């Protein structure tokens, strides 16, 4: 069976390990956000914008709401720092 290689560039996270900080884990539970949503946001974001020093904000629209995932992109992993809901219209600003 011939498998195509993983896509490079923005979608190269398929090859990286996703690590959740303790804070991120707590926010997933407190805010009712599923890990699958976070992973979907990281693999196919609606938008990526610079956040604070050495971090990126990945945004993704899910029906009526959107999530924002703050990530530190390290050499072999993505470290999820926090995640929260945002208004859908804020993704396109």
C-alpha positions in Angstrom: 0.0 0.0 0.0 1.4 3.4 -1.0 0.9 6.1 1.5 1.5 9.7 0.5 3.9 11.6 2.8 2.5 14.0 5.4 1.9 17.5 4.2 4.5 20.1 5.0 4.2 23.7 6.1 1.3 24.8 8.1 -0.1 21.3 8.5 3.2 19.7 9.5 1.9 19.3 13.0 0.7 15.9 12.0 4.3 14.8 12.7 4.6 16.6 16.0 3.5 15.5 19.4 0.8 17.6 21.1 1.5 18.4 24.8 -1.0 20.0 27.1 0.1 22.1 30.0 -1.7 21.6 33.3 -3.4 24.9 32.8 -4.6 23.8 29.3 -6.0 20.6 30.7 -7.9 22.5 33.4 -9.3 24.9 30.8 -10.5 22.0 28.6 -12.5 20.7 31.5 -13.7 24.0 32.8 -14.8 25.3 29.4 -16.2 22.1 28.0 -13.8 21.9 25.1 -13.0 18.5 23.7 -9.4 17.5 22.8 -10.6 16.5 19.3 -11.7 20.1 18.7 -8.2 21.3 19.8 -6.5 18.8 17.5 -8.8 19.7 14.6 -8.0 23.4 15.2 -4.3 22.7 15.1 -4.4 20.5 12.0 -6.9 22.7 10.0 -7.1 26.1 11.5 -9.3 28.8 10.1 -6.6 31.3 11.0 -3.2 31.5 12.7 -2.0 34.8 14.2 1.0 35.7 16.4 0.2 35.8 20.1 2.6 36.8 22.8 6.3 36.1 22.7 7.1 32.8 21.0 3.5 31.7 20.8 0.8 31.4 18.1 -2.9 31.6 18.3 -4.8 29.0 16.2 -8.4 29.8 15.6 -11.1 27.6 14.2 -14.9 28.1 13.6 -17.2 25.3 14.9 -20.8 26.0 13.9 -22.0 28.9 16.0 -18.8 29.2 18.1 -15.1 29.3 17.7 -12.1 28.2 19.7 -8.7 29.9 20.2 -5.7 27.7 21.1 -2.5 29.4 22.3 0.4 27.2 21.4 4.2 27.3 21.7 5.6 25.6 18.6 8.7 23.7 19.7 11.0 21.6 17.5 9.3 18.2 18.0 6.1 19.2 19.7 3.3 21.7 20.0 2.7 22.8 23.6 -0.9 23.9 24.2 -0.8 26.7 26.8 -4.5 27.5 27.0 -7.7 27.2 25.0 -11.0 29.1 25.1 -14.2 29.9 23.2 -14.4 33.1 21.2 -17.2 34.7 19.2 -17.4 33.4 15.7 -17.1 36.9 14.2 -13.7 37.5 16.0 -12.0 34.9 13.8 -12.4 37.1 10.7 -11.1 40.3 12.3 
